[in-house]
Amino acid sequence: MAHKFVCSTTAPIVDTKAGKLRGFLLDNTYTFYGIKYADAARFQMPHDVAPWEGVKDALGYGYVCPMLSQDKPGSGELKVPHRYWPMDENCQYLNVWTQSIDKDAKKPVMVWLHGGGFSAGSSIEQVAYDGKNMSQYGDVVVVTINHRLNILGYLDLSPFGEKYKNSCNAGNADMVAALKWVHENIASFGGDPENVTIFGQSGGGMKVWTLMQTPEADGLFHKGIIQSGLLDGLGLGADAFGKKADGTEIVKALMKELGFDKVEQLETVPYDDLAEAYNKVAPVLAKEGKYIGGSGPLSNEFYDGDPRDVGFNAHARTIPVMIGTVLDEFMGFGPGNPNRNTMTAEEARAMIAGVYGEENADEMIALFEKAYPGKNLCDLVTLDSAFRAPTKDFIAKKSECPEAPTYSYMFAYEFPVDEGAGPWHCSEIPFVFHNTELVPVCNKPGVSDELEHRMFAAWTNFAKYGDPNDVSLPEWPACKPGDEACMIFDETCEVRHNHDNELIKKHLTCAPKFGMGHVEIQH
């Protein structure tokens, strides 16, 4: 059936601070792609774009940030289908989907921060990031943004001059610039600049809580949703984000590799040459536990640091938060088990003993069955604690802040692939965006539509009201000190209190370690 489409020389056109923009209308959704929200020289802070005369088209996605290594498509595309796009470090672009361009509409605004750690990814990388359905079914304004990543966004050159004093946080400064653009312009797209929610998954979730700790972002957003955005135990080295560090050694190593005698030469060398040099020298320093940059922001006057270490600053304490993980996370990308639904109890125990040790098998089984009654024991083998443990720590500490509520969730849906598979890292995103129709593996007749409705309602209700409760869900209370009230999103949704405390505590003691050295957190 044909859709209604409008894109003429006179409509739809909106006014922004810098000039007029033309998008298109598809059915009832006004869409604007590739809006330039800032400009920046390499390693420098972003600044406003220059105003223009006439009407500028916003009809094509803008450049995405270059990566240190090229993604390679493969079988993982079934679980997390991707899109790839032209790259350029001049990448400060955003996209908008909205149901109105009436300046008085004042619809809630949801700003998506993409995954890929702080090193990779883009606002359109995953098929499920498309904002049309979220805007249409939720009656919200959806914004997705690109920003500088890896060594373009997070390399500390501050020892080499005042102009580099915040190069280690340039990527986050881009995000602040995008939020300032939203604050100044979103009313023209029907949005309410006083009701902005930032949300993101994996690296995007990390961006949410780092922005909560960024004073320049105060007042530019009002709620935060963190999806699988806390991570411990992957050996990210001395540059684990939020710490203080010094870029002297990595910058000197880069200059030596490139044959430079002035740090300013790093500002103009082609990115591909810079990346090649970095990929050669960084692993050497990383093995010595030294700062190598590129993995995320560092604490300084711009960024206050990890709230689990330094405490939530006064403004972060006032921000309502919804936060959670998925049951299997990275381990969910492993191969399926053909015997998942036919194993005997003895075979299942032997499998679990092979992972956690004979001496831990019975206790792990008992704790898992207590935490997740009815779940297949194959999910115990792939259970995550690398994300879940720090997430629980964040929840416990944020719950001590009475100024704003904290809501906890766990995504535990079993997907209809490989005789059934527990949820993997990123697998909740299509449900959140109301985009399961775009990701075939999500679909289970009679089940996935209802789960999508419930999750989508929770996310959009939280954006609208700061409370995720919906008539389709059981009552979902905020967490309290010592009481994590966790919504389990599954074929049957339920709230459980402190349900996996003992399981995660035990899992941390006996789960195989999978340190990854200096990694780009995949998306």
N, C-alpha and C positions, 0 to 999 in steps of 0.2 A: 504494500500500500504506500502510495506516495506521501511524503512529508511536506508540510508547508515550509517553504524556504524564501527568505527575503534578504537580498543584498543589492542595494541600488546606490546610485550616486548621492542619494539624499537620506538613506536610512539603512540600518540603525547607526546613528552618530551620537557620541557622547562628548561632553566637555571635560577635560582634565586640566590640572594646573599648568601643564606645559603646552596643551593644544588639543585639537579635536581628533577623535579616533573613530574609525568606521569598523564595525564588526559585521556579523550576520545573525539572522534569526532562523532557527530550525524548530519548527512547531512553536512552542511557547518559550524556548530558551534562547536568550540573547548570548552570543558567544564572541569573545574577543581573544585572539591568540597573539602571542609575541609582543606584548607591551613592554617597552623599555622603561624600567623604573629607576635606573641609575647608570652612571658610567664610572670607570675607575682605571687609573694607570696600574700597571703590575705592582703588587705588594703595597699599594696605597689605599687609603680609605675611599669609599664611594662618595660620589657627589651627584647632585641633581642633573638630569638631562637638560640640554639646551631647549628652550621653547621653539616651536615651529609655527609657520603660517599654514593656513589651509587645513585640509583633512588628511590625516595619515591612516593608511590601512593597518588594521590589526587582524589579518586574515591568515597568517601563517606562523607556526611556532618559531620562536627565536632560537638562536644558537644554544647548545648545552655546553657545559664546561668540559674541556679536554680531560682525559684520564691518563693515568700513568701507564696503563696497559689496556689493550683492547679487549672488551668482553667477547666471549666466543659462544655463539648459540649451540645448544645441544639438547639432550633429552630433558634437562631441567625446565625447558620452555613449556612442557606440558603442565608443570605445577605453577610456574611463574612466567607467563608469556610476556615478552619484552618488545619494545620498539626502540630503534636506534635512529639517531638524528645527527646532522652536521654539528661539528664541535668547533668552538672558538672561545678564547679566554674572555672575550667581550660578551659575556653570557648573562648579564643581569636583565632577564626577561621574566614576565609572568603572564598567566592566562586567567581569564575570568569567564564564568558561566553564571547567568542570573535570569530570574523570571521577570524582572522589571528594570527599566531605566528611568523610573520616576524618582527624582531626588528626595521625595518625601516618603518613599516606601519603607525605609528603615528595616530592611530584612537582616536577620543574623548573618554574619560573615564567618566562613570557615576557610582558614588558610592552611594548605597542605605543605608540609616539609618532607621532601622525599628521602628515601633510604639510600643505602650504599655507604654507610658510615659518613665520614666527612671527606671521603676520598673519591667517590664515584657516584653514579646515578644521575637522574634528571627529573624534572617535573612531569615528563611524559613517558619516562622509560618503561614503566609497567603499563600494560593495556588497561589494567584496572584503575589507574589513576585518572581516567577521564571523568570530568566533573559534571557532565550533562545530567545523568540520572540523579545524582545527589542533589543538584539544584532543583530539578523538576519535581522529584517526589518529596523532597524535604522543604521546598520553598525557602531555600537559603542561597546566599551568594557564595560561590566556591572560587577560591583563588589558589593556583599552584605556581610555585616559583623555582627558578634556577638561580644559582649563586656560585661563586668561586669555590673550588674544592682542592683537595690535596695540597701540593706545595704552592699553588697559586693563592690558596685561601688560608693556609695554616702553617707557614714556615716562618720561624722567628729570625728576623734579621735585625732586631732592635740593638744588638751590640755594635752595629755598624752605622748608626746614625739616627737622629731624632725622627726623620721622615719615615723610618721603618718601625716606629715604636709599637704599632699595633698590627704589624704584618701577620703575626701569629693568630690573629682573630679576624682577618679580612673577610673570610667567608661569612662569619657571623655578623660582621658589620654590614655586609650585603643584605642579609636577612632583616636586620634592623631598618635598613634603607627601604626594603620592600614593604615592611610594616608601616613605615612613615608614609610611603606612597598610598597604601591602603587607607590610612587615617585621613589623608588629605583629599583623596579622590573617590573613594568607594561609594559615597553618596550618589555620585553620578551614575553608578551602576545599580542603584536601588538598595545599597547596603547601609547598615548602621555602623558608623565608625566607633560607636561606644559599646558595641556588642560583637567583639571579634574573638574567635577561638582559634588557636593554633593547634594543629594535630599532625602527628607523624609516626612512622613505623621504623624500627631499627635505628639507623642513623638519624632519621627524622624525629624519632622519639627523643634521642639524645639532644637534638637541636631544641626541642621544646623546653627541656629542663635547663639547658645552658642559657636560653633566652630568658627564662624566669629569673636567672641570676645575673642578668645584664641590665644595669641601671638605665642605659639609654633606651631600652625597650619598655620601660615602665609606662603604663598608660596606653600603649599601642596595642595590647591585647589583654583579654580579661579572663580567659579560661584556657586550660591546656589539657590535651589528651596525649598520653604517652603509651605507644604500642611497642612492646618489646624493645624498650629504649634504655635499659640498664644492662650492663654487661661486665662481668668479672671473669677472670681466669683464662684469658686468651693470650697472655703474654705480650701485651701491646707495648711493653718497655717503658723507658723513662719518659716518653712523651704521652703517656696516658692522659687524656684530656682532663683539664681542671688543675693540673699541677703547675708549679713554676719550673721553668727550664731556661736554658741558654743555648741559642743557636750557633754559637761561635764555631764549634767543631764541624757541624754539618755544612755550614756555609763555606768555610775554608776548604773543606773536602770537595765541594762542588766547584769552587773556583780553581782549585788545583787540577781537577779532572778536565775542566774546560779550557785550561791554560789562560785564565784571567788574572789580572793583577789589581783590578778595581771591582768592588762589589757592585757598582752601578752597571757593570756589563751584564749582570744577571737580569737586569730589567729589560734588556733588548734582545737577548739571545733567543732564537726560535724555540717555542715550547718543546717541540720534539727533541731537540738537542739537550734542553734542560732536563727533560724527563729521562732521557737515556743516561745522562750523567748521574742523576739522582738514583735511578734504579741500580746503578753500578756501585756507588759509594755507600748508600744508606744501609744495605744489609750488613756491611762490615762494622759500622758503628752500632747498629742494633744488637749485634751479637755481644758487644761489649756493654750493653745496657745503657747506651748513651742516647740522648735526645736526637731524633732525626726529623722531626716535623712532619707535617702533612696528615696527621691522624686526628686532629681536633684542636679546639681552642685551648689556650693557656690562661691561667688566672693572672690578671694585672688590673690596672685602673679601669679597664673596660669591662672585664668579666670577673665576677666575684669568686668563681670556683665551684667545685662539686658540692652541692648542699649536704651530701652525706658526710663530707669531711669538715666543711667550714660552717655548716648550718645554713638554713634558709634565710636569705636576707629579708628585710622588713616587708618589701613589696611581694616577694615570692610567697610569703606566708598568707597573703590575702587572695591568692589565685586558686579557685577551685580546680581540682585535678581528677581526671579519670585515667587509670593506669592498669596495665595488665600484660600478660604474655600468652603464648600458645603452648600447648602441652609438650610438644617435641622439639620445637625451634630448629636449630641447625641439624640435629640428629634425624629430623624427619625427612631430610633429603636423601637418606640412604635407601638401598634397595628394599623392596617389599619382601615379606616372608610368605612363600607359597603355602606354608602350613599354618598360617595365622588362625584359621577357623577350624582346624582339624586336630590340633595338638592335644595330646592327653595331658593331664595334670603333671605327670612325671616328666614328660618331654618339655613342658613349659618351665618346670623348676630347673631342669638341667640347662636350658637355654639361659635362664636368669643367673644361675650359679656360674656359668661360663663368662658372664659379664661382670658380676659383682663379687664373685668368690663364693665358694661353698659355705663358708662361715657366715655369710650375710644374706644368703638366698631367702631363707624362711622369713626373716625379719623384714626384708624389702617387700616380699610378696604381701605380708600382713599389712604393712603400712600403706602400700599402694591400694590394696583392696578397701582399706578404711577410707582413704582419701578419695578414691574414684571407684565406688562400687559399680560392678557391672562392666567396667572397662576391660578390654582385651589385654592380657599380660604382655603382649608384644609391645604395648605402649610403655611398659615399665623399662624395657630394654633401651628404648629411645628417649626416655624421659629427660627433660632439660632441667638443670639447676643453674647453669652459667648465667642465664637471664633471670630466672625465677628468684634466686636467692637475693641478688641486689635489688630486684624490684620489691621484694618483701621488706627489705631494709628501708628502701625509700618510703614505702607505704607506712611503715611503723613510725618513721621520723616525721613525715608530713602529717600524720594523724595527731601528732603532739601539738600541731598548730591549730588553735581553735578558731582562727580568723576565717577559714574557708574549708569546705568539706573535701575529702579524698575518697574516691570510689574505686574499688578493686574489681578486676575481672580475670577470668581464665577462659581461653578459647580451646575447646576440647572435642570439636566435631571430627568424626571419622569420615574420611573421604572415600568415594567409591572407585579406588584405583588399587591395583596390585592386591586383590583379595581384601581390600580395606587398608587404609593407612591413617595413622594419627596425623594431626595438623603440623605442618612445617612452617618455618620462618616465612612470613609474608602471606600465609594462606588465609588470614582473616580479612585482608584488604578488599577483595571483591564484595564481601558481605557488607563492609562498612560503607563502601561507595555505591551500593545498590547495583553492582556490576557483575553479579554472578552469571548473567547471560553472556558476558564477554569472555568468561573463563570456563570452558567446558567441564573441567575436572571438578568444579564446585557442585555440579548439579546432581541432585538426588530427588526424584519425584516424590512429592508429598512431604518432603523434609526441608530441603534447602530454601525453598521460597519462604517458609515460615520463619526459619532461622534468620534469613536475610532481613525480613521485615522487623524482627525483634532487635537485631543488632543495629540496623540502620536507624530505627526509632530511638534507641538509646543514645547513639552518637549525636543525632540531630537535636534531640531533646536537651542533651547536655549543652550543646552549643546555644540553644535558645534560652534555657532557663538556669543552667548550672546544676541541673539535676537530671540524671539519665532515666528516671523511672518512667514507665509506660504501662498502659493497661494490658498490653500483651505479655508483660513480664511479672514474675512474683515481686513482692516489695523488696526493694534494694536499698538498704540503709547505707549511710556513709560509714567509713571505718572509724573506730575509736581507739584510743591508746590500749593496746593489748587485745584488740578485737578486730581482726581483719574480716570484714563481711565481703566475701568474694562471690560475684555472680559467675556461675559456670554456664557459658554459652555452649549448648550442645543440642542434640535432638530434643531433650527435655532440659529446660533452663531452670536452675535453682540457685539459691544463695546458701553458701556454706561458710561457717565461721572457723577461722584458723584451721582449715581442713587439711592442709598439707605441711603444717609446721614440722611435725616429726619426720615426715617422709623426706622433705628437702634437707633437713639437718643430717639425716642418715645418708642420703644420696651424696652429699658433699664429702663424706668420709670414705666412700667406697666406689664411686663412679670412676671409670677410666678418664684420665686427663687427656685433653686434646688441645694442648698449647699449639698456637699457630704462628708464633713469632710475630714479625711485623706483617700484618695482614690488612687488606682492604675488606671491610665487613661487607659481604655480598648481599644482594638485594633481590 
